[in-house]
Every structure is written in structure tokens, then in C-alpha cells.
Amino acid sequence: MSTIDKQSGFIKQAGILAGAGIICRIIGILYRSPLTGIIGDEGNGYYSSAYNIYTIILLVSSYSIPAAISKVIAGKLALEQYKNAHKTFRAALLYVCVVGGIASLFTFFGAGLLVQHNSAAVLRIFAPTIFLSGILGVLRGYFQAHGTMFPTSISQIVEQILNAAVSIGAAIGFIALADASSDTERAIYGASGSALGTGCGVLSALLLMFLIYTLNKRGILRRAERDRHTEEESYGQIFKGILAVVTPFILSTFIYNLSTSLNQSVYTFISSELKGMEEAAIATNYGIFAGKAVVISNIPIALAAAMSSAVIPSIASSFAQKEKKQVRRKIKDAIRVTMLIAIPSAAGLIALARPVTQLLFPQKASLDQASFLLMALGISVIFYSLSTLTNAILQGLGKVNKPVINATIALLIQTVILIALLLYTDLGLYALAISMVIYSFLMCVLNGVDVRSAVRYKQEYTATFLKPLMASVLMGMAAFGIYEGVMLLLPGMDERIANVICLVPALILAGIIYFASVMALGGATEKDLMRLPKGRLLVQIGRRCYLLREEPTRKSKKKKRKLESENDPGNDD
């Protein structure tokens, strides 16, 4: 294995992980649609409530492990301390076994205290998955530290496929075996079956990662034996180092992701205690928001999550070698590529919110509400993508406390606004969407200030944000017009079939229009496009269509300055 190359290899690794992430999100969307048809919006609400608490416990116990371990080990690999790197890996395994085991037991026995009665059974099904996820996280973090995202990517796809298959099968089976007499009982059993799928998916990914590690174990141990560094760390020192990095990582990730569970708790409490809504109605409403609108809006954020996983060990490696200039360039590259995808994704979700929702979640009773909620969340795709990435950048730079402080400030402000909106307006679920947008925006601003001060990084705005935004607005208008135009040609056709027929050309032409526009505006260079999946093809098309501007070299810049100087009237005698 080799460390991440000195250029922008981490972008390519992020592309591999992003591709896997998008595939996983698509699989997740595809199975969530029939699953929602089986367990209903009420069952979706119970599942979402339990899943949010499960996620929080997972964040505290093991979710941050891959990022933290990859940072620690990448720093040691950059200094060629292979023996210490492998000892860190072993220590991390012991750490997650202890912490994950305690967290799993706490979740199982404390489920009744953590969620409302109908969601407790679902949360207990999630409990063993927490223990397995910790071990899986260490294995993924170890390979990420070596600059390869391929094992993580493959394991994520396998995990999601098993998750989808078992979730649907178990939901059907649990409902059939339960012989429930009410819709609420069927919803609970169906949600429990869905939770079982998550555990089976994690177990399958863990077995695959263990197999990959076993196949590479001989080479890993051989390199550690050849290590001639005399300063071998003790396990006590390693545990201290792991705790010093993992603790702020956990706090940062915990607070950053706490907004979802906190918002759910605030919404549930105010709706039930102050507005008199029934538990089933609250679960149904929240299922529409979290199980549909939020799930769809999270798809494009997969790129930012992948970029974050790749950027932490890459920046940590460069930072350990005191290569500040390279660190700034990596930050610039990561943000440019992420925004090239996040901005048009947000515009597309806003323009085609209803068609996309209808394709993925065709339940008519909640279609309009889910569509409008997705439109409200559209802009948050940009903010969450950027804040997720800048969180990782700060962690890679060793500024692990900054995201904790920033997330706390943003969380307090958005919570106050959410409470006020729920108490004094009738916005309901839209108050949740507004608070998410505010929270993610505040995180972008606060993180941006800290990144700038940490490495004297100066953000470029025109090519990174403005030009992709202009191209995205044009793309969104075109996509909406194409969809509605094709729909006018299909009177009387079945609504679902017509939706697919109209959506396909709208999406394809929207993609073409966006990349043509962003290239013509100069918002994407050849280097930017080459870092994207199928980037070489995009560059070839751009050249043939005369859309890509030739990037100036040092020689051409010098020649241009010379010509400008010769043509300057002020130089005449």
C-alpha cells in the first residue's frame, strides 16, 4: 500500500468513495420506497425515531472512529513509523470492543427511556449493530489511512445491498408472524424488521473487511518488521493518543449530528404536550419529513461525506510534514470539486422536487407535502456539503475543538428559532426544514472563518460558487421547462408512467446544460473535471465543443504581461 500521492490523489480516492456512496444512497432510496409501502408512514416514523437515537449512540461510541483512526495512522505513516501505526490499529480495535459493547448494552436495556413506547422495540433491534459498527469502523479507517478507499467503498455497497434485501424481507416476515390486529402494531413490527436489515448489512460488511485485511496481513506485518525506528510507542502512549484525537472527533460529530434528534424531540414534545397531537399522527408526519424529504436531500451530500473521509488522512499527512502550501491547495481542490456537484444538485432538487419524490415515494396521500418539504431543504444540500467538508478539514489540521465549538453555537441558535417557529406559527414540519437550513449555514460560516485563520487560506468565490450557481439556475429552469413540456405531450397517460417518461429527458438534458454552462462560464477547468467520475470524457466533450478555456501556464502568463506592457501607451517615449 502507498500513502496518498502528493498531488490530488485524494480527490480520486474521494471519487471512488463518492461513487460508492451515491450507489448506496440510490439503493437506499429504491428499497425505502417499497419498504414505506409495507410499513406505512406511521412505521416510517417509528423507524426514524429509533434510528435517530441509534445514530446518536453510534456517533458517541464508534461513528467517528474511521476518521479519527485514519488521521492518527496517516500521521505515523507519513513519518514511516509502520510499527507504531500497526500497534495503533490493534489498540483501536480493543477500544471499540469495550466502548461499543457498553453502548450496545445501554441501548438495549435503556430503549424504553430513550424513545417513546412504540419505538422502543425498534431501537432494541438496533443495539447489537452498534458493537459491530465499531469494529467495522476501525478496519475502514486503517485502509483509509493508507490512501485507499476501495475496501471501504466495496464494503459499503455490500452492506447496503444486504440491508435492503433483509429490511424488506424481515419487514414482511415480522408483520406476517405478528398477526397484528391494528395498523399501529403492524407498523411497529414492520419497522423492527427494517431495523434488522441494518444489522445484517453491517455484519456482511464487517466480514468482507476482515477478509480484505487477512489477505493483506502478511505484507502489513512484513513492513512493520522492517521498520527501524527506535522510538516505539507503548500501548499506554497509544491509548492516550487515540483518546486525545477520538474524544474531540466524537464531540464534534455528536454535536454536529445532534440537530436531527434534538429537532425531532422538540417537534414531538411541542406537538404532543402543547398542541395535543396523537403519537401516531406525530410519527406519521415526522415519517414524511425524515423518511422521505430528508432521505432524498441526503443523496448528493454523499460526495461531501466521501471527500471528508479522503481529506482527513491526506491533509493530516501533509500537515505532519509541514507542507502548508500543499495543504491549502488540497483544501481548495476539495471545496471546488464538492461545490461543482452540490450546487447543481440543490438546484435540481428544487426544480424537480415533485417528480423526484413521486418517482421514489409515490404514496399520493403525502406526495405534495413531501415534495414541498424537499424544496425547502434544497438549499441545505449546499450548506451541509460545505460544512461537512470543512469539519473534516479542521480535524485534519488538528483543530479538532473548533468544529465542537461551532456546532454548539449553531445548534443553540437553530434550536431557539425552531422553538419559536413551532410555538408561534403553524409552519409545523416546515419549521424543521428552516432550522436545518439555518444550522447548516451557520456551520459553513463559522468553519470557514476557522479554516482561514488556521492555514491562512483565502477562499476563492467566483469560480467556486458564483459560476456554478449561475449554471445551476439555468439548468434548473431548463429541467423544469423540459419536464412540463414533455408532460403536455402525454395527456391521459397513467400519472406514474408519465412522470418517469418526463423525468428521464429532463435529468439527462439538465446534466448536459449544466456542464456546458459551467464550462462556458469558466467555472470548471480541465483539472476540475478530471477529478470527477468520467472526467476525461467530460474534458474531451468540452474541447470538441470549444467550451473549455485553455488554462494559462506560467510561460503564457509571462508572455501576456510582456505584451500588455509593450502595448501600454504609458511606455511610449
C-alpha positions as CSV (number, residue, x, y, z in Angstrom):
1,M,0.0,0.0,0.0
2,S,1.2,3.6,-0.6
3,T,0.2,6.8,1.0
4,I,-1.9,9.3,-0.8
5,D,0.1,10.9,-3.6
6,K,1.4,14.4,-3.3
7,Q,-0.9,15.8,-5.9
8,S,-4.6,15.4,-5.8
9,G,-4.8,11.6,-5.5
10,F,-7.1,12.0,-2.5
11,I,-9.6,13.6,-4.9
12,K,-9.6,10.4,-7.0
13,Q,-9.9,8.3,-3.8
14,A,-12.8,10.5,-2.7
15,G,-14.4,10.0,-6.2
16,I,-14.2,6.2,-5.6
17,L,-15.8,6.6,-2.2
18,A,-18.3,9.1,-3.5
19,G,-19.3,6.7,-6.3
20,A,-19.9,4.0,-3.8
21,G,-21.8,6.4,-1.5
22,I,-24.1,7.5,-4.3
23,I,-24.8,3.9,-5.3
24,C,-25.6,3.2,-1.6
25,R,-27.9,6.2,-1.4
26,I,-29.7,5.1,-4.6
27,I,-30.1,1.6,-3.3
28,G,-31.3,3.1,0.0
29,I,-33.9,5.2,-1.8
30,L,-35.0,2.3,-4.0
31,Y,-35.6,0.0,-1.1
32,R,-37.1,2.7,1.1
33,S,-39.9,3.2,-1.3
34,P,-41.4,-0.4,-1.2
35,L,-40.5,-0.5,2.5
36,T,-42.6,2.6,3.1
37,G,-45.4,0.9,1.2
38,I,-45.1,-2.1,3.6
39,I,-44.8,-0.4,6.9
40,G,-46.6,2.9,6.0
41,D,-45.7,6.5,7.1
42,E,-46.5,5.6,10.7
43,G,-44.0,2.7,10.7
44,N,-41.5,5.0,8.9
45,G,-42.0,7.4,11.8
46,Y,-41.2,4.8,14.5
47,Y,-38.2,3.6,12.5
48,S,-36.9,7.2,12.1
49,S,-37.4,7.9,15.8
50,A,-35.4,4.8,16.8
51,Y,-32.8,5.3,14.0
52,N,-32.1,8.9,15.2
53,I,-31.3,7.7,18.7
54,Y,-29.3,4.8,17.4
55,T,-27.3,7.2,15.3
56,I,-26.6,9.4,18.2
57,I,-25.3,6.5,20.3
58,L,-23.3,5.3,17.3
59,L,-21.8,8.7,17.0
60,V,-20.6,8.6,20.6
61,S,-19.3,5.1,20.6
62,S,-17.9,4.4,17.1
63,Y,-19.1,6.6,14.2
64,S,-16.1,8.9,14.4
65,I,-13.6,6.0,14.6
66,P,-12.8,5.7,10.9
67,A,-12.0,9.4,10.6
68,A,-10.1,9.6,13.9
69,I,-8.1,6.4,13.3
70,S,-7.2,7.4,9.7
71,K,-5.9,10.7,10.9
72,V,-3.7,9.1,13.7
73,I,-2.3,6.4,11.5
74,A,-1.8,8.6,8.4
75,G,0.4,10.9,10.5
76,K,2.5,7.9,11.5
77,L,2.7,6.5,8.0
78,A,3.8,9.9,6.7
79,L,6.8,9.6,9.1
80,E,7.3,5.9,8.1
81,Q,6.5,4.7,11.6
82,Y,4.9,1.4,10.4
83,K,5.3,-0.5,13.7
84,N,3.6,2.3,15.7
85,A,0.9,2.5,13.0
86,H,0.0,-1.2,13.4
87,K,0.1,-1.0,17.2
88,T,-2.4,1.9,16.9
89,F,-4.7,-0.3,14.8
90,R,-4.7,-3.0,17.4
91,A,-5.3,-0.6,20.3
92,A,-8.2,0.9,18.4
93,L,-9.8,-2.5,18.0
94,L,-9.6,-3.0,21.7
95,Y,-11.0,0.5,22.4
96,V,-14.1,-0.1,20.2
97,C,-14.8,-3.5,21.6
98,V,-15.0,-2.1,25.1
99,V,-16.9,1.2,24.2
100,G,-19.1,-0.5,21.6
101,G,-20.1,-3.3,23.9
102,I,-21.1,-0.9,26.7
103,A,-23.1,1.3,24.2
104,S,-24.9,-1.8,22.8
105,L,-26.0,-2.9,26.3
106,F,-27.1,0.6,27.2
107,T,-29.2,0.9,24.1
108,F,-30.8,-2.5,24.5
109,F,-31.8,-2.1,28.2
110,G,-32.4,1.6,28.1
111,A,-34.5,1.7,24.9
112,G,-37.7,2.5,26.9
113,L,-36.2,5.6,28.4
114,L,-34.7,6.9,25.1
115,V,-37.7,6.8,22.8
116,Q,-41.5,6.7,23.0
117,H,-43.1,3.4,23.8
118,N,-43.9,2.3,20.2
119,S,-40.3,2.9,19.0
120,A,-38.6,1.1,21.9
121,A,-38.8,-2.4,20.3
122,V,-37.3,-1.0,17.1
123,L,-34.4,0.6,19.0
124,R,-33.6,-2.8,20.7
125,I,-33.1,-4.4,17.3
126,F,-30.5,-1.7,16.5
127,A,-28.5,-2.4,19.7
128,P,-26.1,-5.2,18.5
129,T,-25.3,-3.2,15.3
130,I,-23.5,-0.6,17.4
131,F,-20.9,-3.1,18.6
132,L,-20.3,-4.4,15.1
133,S,-20.1,-0.9,13.6
134,G,-17.2,0.0,15.9
135,I,-15.0,-2.9,14.7
136,L,-16.0,-2.2,11.1
137,G,-15.1,1.5,11.5
138,V,-11.5,0.6,12.7
139,L,-10.9,-1.6,9.7
140,R,-12.2,1.1,7.3
141,G,-10.2,3.8,9.0
142,Y,-7.0,1.7,8.8
143,F,-7.3,1.3,5.0
144,Q,-8.3,4.9,4.5
145,A,-5.1,6.0,6.3
146,H,-3.1,4.1,3.7
147,G,-4.8,6.2,1.0
148,T,-7.1,3.5,-0.4
149,M,-10.9,3.9,-0.3
150,F,-11.6,0.8,-2.4
151,P,-12.1,-1.6,0.5
152,T,-14.4,0.9,2.2
153,S,-16.3,1.5,-1.0
154,I,-16.9,-2.2,-1.8
155,S,-17.9,-2.9,1.8
156,Q,-20.4,0.0,1.8
157,I,-22.1,-1.3,-1.3
158,V,-22.3,-4.9,0.1
159,E,-23.6,-3.5,3.3
160,Q,-26.4,-1.6,1.6
161,I,-27.4,-4.4,-0.7
162,L,-27.8,-6.8,2.3
163,N,-29.5,-4.0,4.3
164,A,-32.1,-3.5,1.5
165,A,-32.8,-7.2,1.0
166,V,-33.1,-8.1,4.7
167,S,-35.1,-5.0,5.6
168,I,-37.8,-5.7,3.1
169,G,-37.9,-9.4,3.7
170,A,-37.8,-9.1,7.5
171,A,-40.5,-6.3,7.5
172,I,-42.9,-8.6,5.5
173,G,-42.0,-11.6,7.7
174,F,-42.4,-9.8,11.0
175,I,-45.8,-8.4,10.0
176,A,-46.9,-11.9,8.9
177,L,-45.7,-13.6,12.0
178,A,-47.1,-10.9,14.3
179,D,-50.7,-11.4,13.2
180,A,-51.3,-7.9,14.5
181,S,-54.8,-6.6,15.0
182,S,-54.2,-2.9,14.5
183,D,-52.3,-0.7,12.0
184,T,-50.1,0.6,14.8
185,E,-49.0,-2.9,15.7
186,R,-48.2,-3.7,12.1
187,A,-46.2,-0.5,11.8
188,I,-44.1,-1.4,14.9
189,Y,-43.4,-4.9,13.7
190,G,-42.6,-3.8,10.2
191,A,-40.2,-1.1,11.5
192,S,-38.5,-3.7,13.7
193,G,-37.9,-5.9,10.6
194,S,-36.4,-2.9,8.8
195,A,-34.0,-2.3,11.7
196,L,-32.8,-5.9,11.5
197,G,-31.7,-5.2,7.9
198,T,-29.3,-2.6,9.1
199,G,-27.6,-5.0,11.4
200,C,-27.3,-7.7,8.8
201,G,-25.8,-5.2,6.4
202,V,-23.1,-4.1,8.9
203,L,-22.3,-7.7,9.7
204,S,-21.8,-8.6,6.0
205,A,-19.5,-5.5,5.5
206,L,-17.5,-6.5,8.6
207,L,-16.9,-10.0,7.3
208,L,-15.8,-8.6,3.9
209,M,-13.4,-6.0,5.5
210,F,-11.9,-8.8,7.7
211,L,-11.3,-10.9,4.7
212,I,-9.5,-8.0,2.9
213,Y,-7.4,-7.4,6.0
214,T,-6.5,-11.1,6.2
215,L,-5.4,-11.1,2.5
216,N,-3.1,-8.0,3.2
217,K,-2.0,-9.0,6.7
218,R,1.3,-10.7,5.6
219,G,2.5,-7.6,3.8
220,I,1.4,-5.3,6.6
221,L,3.3,-7.3,9.2
222,R,6.4,-7.6,7.0
223,R,6.6,-3.8,6.6
224,A,6.2,-3.3,10.3
225,E,9.1,-5.8,11.0
226,R,11.3,-3.8,8.6
227,D,10.6,-0.6,10.5
228,R,13.9,0.6,12.1
229,H,12.5,3.5,14.1
230,T,13.9,3.2,17.6
231,E,11.1,5.2,19.3
232,E,8.4,2.6,19.6
233,E,5.4,3.8,21.5
234,S,3.9,1.8,24.4
235,Y,0.2,0.8,24.3
236,G,-0.3,3.3,27.1
237,Q,1.0,6.1,25.0
238,I,-1.0,4.9,22.0
239,F,-4.3,4.8,24.0
240,K,-3.6,8.3,25.2
241,G,-3.0,9.5,21.7
242,I,-6.2,7.7,20.4
243,L,-8.3,9.3,23.2
244,A,-6.8,12.7,22.6
245,V,-7.9,12.5,18.9
246,V,-11.1,10.4,19.2
247,T,-12.7,12.5,22.0
248,P,-12.9,15.8,20.1
249,F,-13.8,13.9,17.0
250,I,-16.7,12.3,18.9
251,L,-17.8,15.6,20.4
252,S,-17.7,17.3,17.1
253,T,-19.6,14.6,15.2
254,F,-22.0,14.2,18.0
255,I,-23.0,17.8,18.3
256,Y,-22.9,18.3,14.5
257,N,-25.4,15.5,14.0
258,L,-27.3,16.1,17.3
259,S,-29.5,18.6,15.5
260,T,-31.6,15.9,13.8
261,S,-32.5,14.1,17.1
262,L,-32.9,17.4,19.0
263,N,-35.2,18.8,16.4
264,Q,-37.3,15.6,16.5
265,S,-37.5,15.8,20.3
266,V,-38.6,19.4,20.2
267,Y,-41.1,18.8,17.5
268,T,-42.6,15.7,19.2
269,F,-42.8,17.4,22.6
270,I,-44.4,20.6,21.4
271,S,-46.8,18.8,19.1
272,S,-47.9,16.3,21.8
273,E,-47.8,18.3,25.0
274,L,-48.7,21.8,23.8
275,K,-50.7,21.1,20.6
276,G,-52.5,17.9,21.6
277,M,-51.5,15.7,18.6
278,E,-51.7,11.9,18.9
279,E,-48.4,9.8,18.9
280,A,-49.5,8.1,15.7
281,A,-50.1,11.4,13.9
282,I,-46.8,12.8,15.0
283,A,-45.0,9.7,13.9
284,T,-46.7,9.8,10.5
285,N,-45.9,13.5,10.0
286,Y,-42.3,13.0,11.0
287,G,-42.0,9.9,8.8
288,I,-42.9,12.1,5.8
289,F,-40.2,14.6,6.7
290,A,-37.3,12.4,7.8
291,G,-38.2,9.2,5.9
292,K,-38.8,11.0,2.5
293,A,-37.7,14.6,2.2
294,V,-34.5,14.3,4.3
295,V,-33.6,10.9,2.8
296,I,-33.7,12.4,-0.8
297,S,-31.8,15.5,0.1
298,N,-29.1,13.4,1.7
299,I,-28.2,11.7,-1.6
300,P,-25.9,14.4,-3.1
301,I,-24.3,15.0,0.3
302,A,-22.6,11.6,-0.3
303,L,-19.9,13.3,-2.3
304,A,-19.1,15.7,0.6
305,A,-19.0,12.7,3.1
306,A,-16.7,10.8,0.8
307,M,-14.5,13.9,0.3
308,S,-14.3,14.3,4.1
309,S,-13.2,10.7,4.5
310,A,-10.4,11.2,2.0
311,V,-9.4,14.7,3.0
312,I,-8.7,13.9,6.7
313,P,-5.7,11.5,6.2
314,S,-4.5,13.4,3.2
315,I,-4.3,16.8,5.0
316,A,-3.1,15.2,8.2
317,S,-0.2,13.6,6.2
318,S,0.8,16.9,4.5
319,F,0.4,18.8,7.8
320,A,2.6,16.3,9.6
321,Q,5.3,17.0,7.0
322,K,4.8,20.8,7.4
323,E,3.7,21.3,3.8
324,K,1.4,24.3,4.3
325,K,1.2,25.2,0.7
326,Q,0.1,21.7,-0.3
327,V,-2.5,21.8,2.5
328,R,-4.0,25.0,1.1
329,R,-4.1,23.5,-2.4
330,K,-5.8,20.4,-1.2
331,I,-8.4,22.4,0.7
332,K,-9.1,24.5,-2.5
333,D,-9.4,21.4,-4.7
334,A,-11.7,19.6,-2.3
335,I,-14.1,22.6,-2.0
336,R,-14.1,23.3,-5.8
337,V,-15.0,19.7,-6.7
338,T,-17.6,19.4,-3.9
339,M,-19.4,22.6,-5.0
340,L,-19.3,21.5,-8.6
341,I,-21.7,18.7,-7.6
342,A,-23.5,20.1,-4.6
343,I,-24.8,23.4,-6.2
344,P,-26.5,21.8,-9.2
345,S,-27.8,19.0,-7.0
346,A,-29.6,21.6,-4.9
347,A,-31.0,23.4,-7.9
348,G,-32.2,20.1,-9.4
349,L,-33.9,19.0,-6.2
350,I,-35.7,22.4,-6.0
351,A,-36.8,22.4,-9.7
352,L,-37.8,18.7,-9.8
353,A,-38.9,18.1,-6.2
354,R,-42.3,16.7,-7.0
355,P,-41.3,14.4,-9.9
356,V,-38.3,13.0,-8.0
357,T,-40.5,12.4,-4.9
358,Q,-43.2,10.8,-6.9
359,L,-40.7,8.5,-8.5
360,L,-39.2,7.4,-5.2
361,F,-42.1,7.7,-2.8
362,P,-45.3,7.5,-4.9
363,Q,-47.8,7.4,-1.9
364,K,-50.4,10.0,-3.0
365,A,-51.6,11.0,0.4
366,S,-48.2,12.5,1.4
367,L,-46.8,13.3,-2.1
368,D,-47.4,17.1,-2.1
369,Q,-46.3,17.6,1.5
370,A,-43.1,15.6,1.0
371,S,-42.4,17.5,-2.3
372,F,-42.7,20.9,-0.7
373,L,-40.5,19.9,2.2
374,L,-37.9,18.7,-0.2
375,M,-37.9,22.1,-2.0
376,A,-37.5,23.8,1.4
377,L,-34.5,21.5,2.2
378,G,-32.9,22.0,-1.3
379,I,-30.6,24.9,-0.3
380,S,-29.3,22.9,2.7
381,V,-27.6,20.5,0.3
382,I,-25.0,23.2,-0.4
383,F,-24.6,24.2,3.2
384,Y,-24.4,20.6,4.6
385,S,-21.9,19.6,1.9
386,L,-19.6,22.5,2.6
387,S,-19.9,22.3,6.4
388,T,-19.3,18.5,6.4
389,L,-16.2,19.1,4.3
390,T,-14.9,22.0,6.4
391,N,-15.4,19.9,9.6
392,A,-13.1,17.3,8.2
393,I,-10.6,19.9,7.1
394,L,-10.3,21.3,10.6
395,Q,-10.0,17.8,12.0
396,G,-7.2,17.0,9.5
397,L,-5.4,20.2,10.6
398,G,-5.6,19.2,14.2
399,K,-8.1,21.9,15.1
400,V,-10.4,19.3,16.5
401,N,-12.0,21.5,19.1
402,K,-13.2,24.2,16.5
403,P,-16.0,22.1,15.0
404,V,-17.2,21.3,18.5
405,I,-17.5,25.0,19.4
406,N,-19.0,25.9,16.1
407,A,-21.6,23.1,16.2
408,T,-22.6,24.1,19.7
409,I,-23.1,27.8,18.7
410,A,-25.1,26.8,15.6
411,L,-27.2,24.3,17.5
412,L,-28.2,26.7,20.2
413,I,-29.3,29.4,17.6
414,Q,-31.2,27.0,15.4
415,T,-33.0,25.4,18.4
416,V,-34.2,28.8,19.7
417,I,-35.5,29.6,16.2
418,L,-37.2,26.2,15.9
419,I,-39.0,26.5,19.3
420,A,-40.2,30.0,18.3
421,L,-41.5,28.8,14.9
422,L,-43.3,25.8,16.4
423,L,-44.9,27.8,19.2
424,Y,-45.9,31.0,17.4
425,T,-46.5,29.8,13.8
426,D,-48.4,27.0,12.1
427,L,-45.4,26.0,10.0
428,G,-45.1,22.6,11.6
429,L,-42.7,20.4,9.6
430,Y,-41.5,23.4,7.6
431,A,-40.1,24.8,10.8
432,L,-37.9,21.7,10.9
433,A,-36.7,22.4,7.4
434,I,-36.0,26.1,8.1
435,S,-34.0,25.2,11.2
436,M,-31.9,22.7,9.2
437,V,-31.1,25.4,6.6
438,I,-30.1,27.9,9.4
439,Y,-28.0,25.3,11.2
440,S,-26.0,24.2,8.1
441,F,-25.5,27.8,7.0
442,L,-24.1,28.8,10.4
443,M,-21.7,25.9,10.4
444,C,-20.4,26.9,6.9
445,V,-19.7,30.5,8.1
446,L,-18.1,29.5,11.4
447,N,-16.0,26.7,10.0
448,G,-14.9,28.9,7.1
449,V,-13.5,31.6,9.5
450,D,-11.5,28.9,11.4
451,V,-10.1,27.3,8.3
452,R,-8.9,30.7,7.0
453,S,-7.2,31.5,10.3
454,A,-5.6,28.0,10.7
455,V,-3.6,27.9,7.5
456,R,-4.1,31.5,6.1
457,Y,-6.4,30.0,3.5
458,K,-8.2,32.6,1.3
459,Q,-11.4,31.3,-0.3
460,E,-12.0,32.0,-4.0
461,Y,-15.7,32.7,-4.6
462,T,-16.3,33.5,-8.3
463,A,-15.2,30.2,-9.9
464,T,-16.1,28.0,-6.9
465,F,-19.5,29.4,-6.0
466,L,-20.9,32.1,-8.3
467,K,-20.3,30.5,-11.7
468,P,-21.6,27.0,-10.7
469,L,-24.6,28.8,-9.2
470,M,-25.3,30.7,-12.4
471,A,-25.0,27.5,-14.5
472,S,-27.3,25.7,-11.9
473,V,-30.0,28.3,-12.1
474,L,-30.1,28.0,-15.9
475,M,-30.1,24.2,-15.5
476,G,-32.9,24.2,-13.0
477,M,-35.1,26.4,-15.2
478,A,-34.4,24.2,-18.2
479,A,-35.1,21.0,-16.3
480,F,-38.5,22.3,-15.1
481,G,-39.4,23.5,-18.6
482,I,-38.4,20.2,-20.2
483,Y,-40.4,18.2,-17.7
484,E,-43.5,20.3,-18.0
485,G,-43.2,20.5,-21.8
486,V,-43.0,16.7,-22.3
487,M,-45.9,16.3,-19.8
488,L,-48.1,18.4,-22.1
489,L,-47.5,15.8,-24.9
490,L,-48.8,12.9,-22.7
491,P,-52.4,13.7,-21.9
492,G,-54.4,10.9,-20.4
493,M,-51.4,8.6,-19.6
494,D,-51.0,6.9,-16.2
495,E,-49.5,9.5,-13.9
496,R,-46.6,7.4,-12.6
497,I,-45.6,6.2,-16.1
498,A,-45.8,9.7,-17.5
499,N,-43.7,11.0,-14.6
500,V,-40.9,8.6,-15.5
501,I,-41.1,9.4,-19.2
502,C,-40.9,13.2,-18.5
503,L,-38.2,12.9,-15.8
504,V,-35.6,10.9,-17.7
505,P,-35.1,13.5,-20.6
506,A,-35.3,16.4,-18.0
507,L,-32.5,14.9,-15.9
508,I,-30.3,14.0,-18.9
509,L,-30.6,17.4,-20.6
510,A,-30.2,19.2,-17.3
511,G,-26.9,17.5,-16.8
512,I,-25.7,18.4,-20.3
513,I,-26.9,22.0,-19.9
514,Y,-25.2,22.4,-16.5
515,F,-21.8,21.1,-17.6
516,A,-21.9,23.0,-20.9
517,S,-22.8,26.2,-19.0
518,V,-20.3,25.8,-16.2
519,M,-17.5,25.1,-18.7
520,A,-18.5,28.1,-20.9
521,L,-18.6,30.4,-17.9
522,G,-15.1,29.2,-16.8
523,G,-16.4,27.7,-13.6
524,A,-14.8,24.3,-14.3
525,T,-11.3,23.8,-15.6
526,E,-9.8,20.7,-17.1
527,K,-8.2,19.8,-13.8
528,D,-11.5,20.2,-12.0
529,L,-13.3,17.9,-14.5
530,M,-10.6,15.3,-14.5
531,R,-11.2,14.8,-10.8
532,L,-14.8,13.9,-11.3
533,P,-16.1,10.4,-12.3
534,K,-15.8,10.1,-16.1
535,G,-13.9,13.4,-16.0
536,R,-11.7,12.5,-19.1
537,L,-14.9,12.1,-21.1
538,L,-16.2,15.5,-19.9
539,V,-12.9,17.1,-20.9
540,Q,-12.9,15.6,-24.4
541,I,-16.5,16.8,-25.0
542,G,-15.7,20.2,-23.7
543,R,-12.7,20.5,-26.0
544,R,-14.6,19.4,-29.1
545,C,-17.5,21.8,-28.3
546,Y,-14.9,24.6,-27.7
547,L,-16.4,25.1,-24.2
548,L,-13.3,24.6,-22.1
549,R,-11.0,27.5,-21.7
550,E,-7.3,26.8,-22.1
551,E,-5.6,27.1,-18.7
552,P,-2.8,29.6,-18.6
553,T,0.6,28.3,-17.9
554,R,3.4,30.3,-16.2
555,K,5.0,30.9,-19.6
556,S,1.8,32.1,-21.2
557,K,1.1,34.4,-18.2
558,K,4.6,35.9,-18.5
559,K,4.1,36.4,-22.3
560,K,0.7,38.1,-21.7
561,R,2.2,40.5,-19.2
562,K,5.0,41.3,-21.6
563,L,2.5,42.1,-24.5
564,E,0.4,44.2,-22.2
565,S,3.5,46.1,-21.1
566,E,4.6,46.7,-24.8
567,N,1.1,47.9,-25.8
568,D,0.7,50.2,-22.8
569,P,0.6,53.8,-24.1
570,G,2.4,54.9,-20.9
571,N,5.5,53.1,-22.1
572,D,5.8,55.2,-25.3
573,D,8.8,57.6,-25.5
